[in-house]
Amino acid sequence: MKRWHNTFALVALLSLVALMYVFAESHLVSAILIIAVSGVKFALVAFQFMEVRKAHPIYGIWLLVLFAGFALGGLILIQE
């Protein structure tokens, strides 16, 4: 794996963290958008740094199911 892939992923993660901070402070966006951005961060970390991309495909599917459960639980808690 080339080093620039990790650098690009790190810059993308830091940008997403800054974007989530702006979203949370502005109070103009919904929690669904914040959860969607956290899903992108989750996928980026899993596939780049945990190297799920090179593992068996079932692990990638399992991580996506795990995040879907997290997002669904978060949305249920927000609605209450």
RABELMO-V264271 format. One record per run of one state. SS is the DSSP state (H for helix, E for strand, - for the rest). FROM is the first residue (numbers start at 1). TO is the last residue. Records with the same first field share a line. If there is no record, write none. Layout:
# RABELMO-V264271
SS=FROM-TO + FROM-TO
This chain:
# RABELMO-V264271
-=1-2 + 27-30 + 50-51 + 55-56 + 80-80
H=3-26 + 31-49 + 52-54 + 57-79
